[in-house]
Amino acid sequence: MSIARIIWSVSLLAAVIFAFVNGFEYAGALLAILGLLSGFFVDAEHRQGLIIAAVFLAAAGGAGAWNSIPGIGEYLTKIFGTYSAVLSAAALMTIARTTVERLFLNKGTAG
């Protein structure tokens, strides 16, 4: 198992746990750090999909779509709402990494 897969797995597990644990004041910071670490390991061909998923869950309210499922919808909404924090931080890291690659490492630019 690669380090990237381990970090993504820990991030998802933390998002599920923090969806149901209230009162832990560093939950947001921990999810942001895990998201930044996760985003660092995203391959170039998967970066666009990650950014789209982050925008959908965070800005477009995609996590709230689960509410309509009776019984488990409330829990799924909490889980995906918390996981959107991880995806948002990961998307920020991929944007920063792509910018550095293009400006300083001459990857993906025509000159």
PyMOL commands that set and color helices and strands:
alter all, ss='L'
color gray80, all
select helices_A, chain A and resi 3-20+27-40+44-58+62-68+73-104
alter helices_A, ss='H'
color red, helices_A
deselect
rebuild
show_as cartoon
